[in-house]
């Protein structure tokens, strides 16, 4: 069971990162929070980009750790780093609109 969780951890972290980034964007675009951020001259874009970069750093660390921590060549040991890399690339592409698009349109 632990090997299966280790193998799926990259995709689980991608799902968490996706939910965190776009949930945070929805929260920052809500009328209650946007009133606070406009008074502070802060639109929350820096927070979104920082969250995206933090998630990318976490997934890259996980990919390297799973790649170096392989002890035997079983399917789940081989699948762990591949799915962690897939989660990294998915986070890169699904979080990229946060960087290039406006925060609230």
N, C-alpha and C positions, 0 to 999 in steps of 0.2 A: 504494500500500500504506500509506503514511503517513497519507493522508487517511482511509482505512478504520479504521486504528487510532485516529486522533483521534476519529472518529465513535463508535467503540465504547468509548472510554476511560471514560465515565461508568458504563456497565454493568459493565465490568471492575472498576472501583473499588468498585462496589456489591457485587459478588461477593466481592472481597477483604475488604471491611468486614464483610460478613455472616459470612464464615468466621472472621475475626479475633475478632469480638465473641462469637460463640457457641462458638468454640474456647477462648477465654479463660474463658468462663463454665464450660465443661466442665472445664477445668484447675483453676479455683478451687474447683469442687465435688468434685474427686477427694479421696479419703480422705487421701492423703499431703499435699496442700497445705492441706486444711482444718484439719489439725492445727496447722500453722504459723500460719495466719491466726487461729485461735481463741486461740492463746497470745498473739498480738499484739493481740487485741481488734479485729481488722480482718477484715471479711468479703469484701473485694474489690469491693464494690458501687461504691465511688468510682472504682476503676480501670476498671470496666466503663462507667460513665457518662462518664468522661473519654475513654475510647477511642471511645465512640459520638459524643460531641461533636467530637472531633478528626476523625473520619471525615466528619461532617457539614460541618465547616469546610473540609476538603479538597475535598469535592464541590461546595460552593458556590463556592469559589475556581475550580475547574475550569470550572464553568458560566459564571461571569463572564468568565473568560479566553477560552473558546471563543466566547462571544457577541461579545466585543469584537474577537477576532482573525479574524473572517470577512473574507475578501478578495473572494471572488466568490460568486455565488449558485448554486452547484452543489448537487446533492442531498446530498452528503456534508458540505459546509460548513453546510448548513441542518440536517442531521440531528444533527450533533455537539452543539450546545447543547441540543437537545430531549432527546436520550438522556442527557446529563449531568444535566439537570433530572429526568428519570425516575429516574436512579440516586440522586439526592438524595432524592426523595420515597420511593423504595423503602427507602433506608437509614433514613429517618425512621420509616417504619411498621414495618419488620422489627426495628429496634433499640429501639422504644418499649417492648416488654415488659421490657427490661433495666431501664428506669426505674421502671415501676409494679409489677412482680412481685418476689417474693422471689428472692434469688440462687440458693439451693439449697433445693429443696422435696422 
